[in-house]
C-alpha cells in the first residue's frame, strides 16, 4: 500500500477541484434552467458520469490515506462501504471489487494495449461531425439554433471531396444514412478493439469514459486528467465542426481549406501525444485491478453489487 499523508492527498483534492468543479457546477446550473451548451454538455450527457461524483475526490486502489474524523466529516463519500478506515488510515476495500468490474478492467486494459500498439492515422480532419449533418434538412440538424457554416449543398460537396475514414463506432453510428456508405470503414461495437487508434479524437476523449466507469477504483486524479483531455478534445471537435459557434468565442478550424486541415492535424497530434501518457496510466491501473483476488470479489452477492452502485 502506498501511503499519502494529509498534506499530499488534500493538495491533490484541491487540484482536482480546480480541474473539474467549475465545469460540473456550470452543467448542473444549466440543467436546472433548461439551458444548453453545444460544446460542454456533451461531457455530461454522452459521458454519463454524474457531476456530483466527478467532484468527489477519491484515492485510487492501492493508496492509503492518513485521515482524521474531521476529514471524513468534510468528505462523507469516503465513509461508503467501498472504503476501510482503521487506525487513522483509509483505503479502498478489495473485497468490494465486483467480478463484473474485474472483467471490465481486463477489457479496458486490452483496449488500451491494442490502441497503444498501432500507429495513429491523422487523415480524418474531423469530418465525422460533417458526416452527421450530411444531406440533412435544417429541421434534422442536431444542434438546433446554431447555423451551419456552409449551405447544405456546399457542405455535401465538401464531404464528398475528401475520403471519410472514421474508425470510431460511437461517432460512426451518428452518421446520416447517406453518409455511412462514404466511410471507407464500417465500424461495429464488437470490432472496437480492432479499429480504434491513437489519433482518433473520440478514442482519446473516451479515456474519460473508461476511467470513470471504474470509479472509484481508478481514482480521481486519473479521471480528472482524462476529463481535462476530453474537454480539450471536445473544443477542437466543435471548432472543426460545420457549426458556426463564433458568437460563443469558438474560432472555427476551417477544415474545408488546406490551411485548416493542417491546423486540425497539428492540434490532433498534440492531443494524441497527451492522450498516450493517460492511456498508459489507465492500462497500468486496469491491469492492476484485473489481478485483484477474484475469490475476494465473490464474497459479495449480486444484491450487494446493486446496492453499492447506488453509492
PyMOL commands that set and color helices and strands:
alter all, ss='L'
color gray80, all
select helices_A, chain A and resi 6-33+42-45+51-55+69-74+76-79+94-96+99-117+127-131+152-161+169-172+177-180+192-195+201-213+220-239+246-248+258-290+294-297+302-308
alter helices_A, ss='H'
color red, helices_A
select strands_A, chain A and resi 2-4+63-66+83-86+89-92
alter strands_A, ss='S'
color yellow, strands_A
deselect
rebuild
show_as cartoon
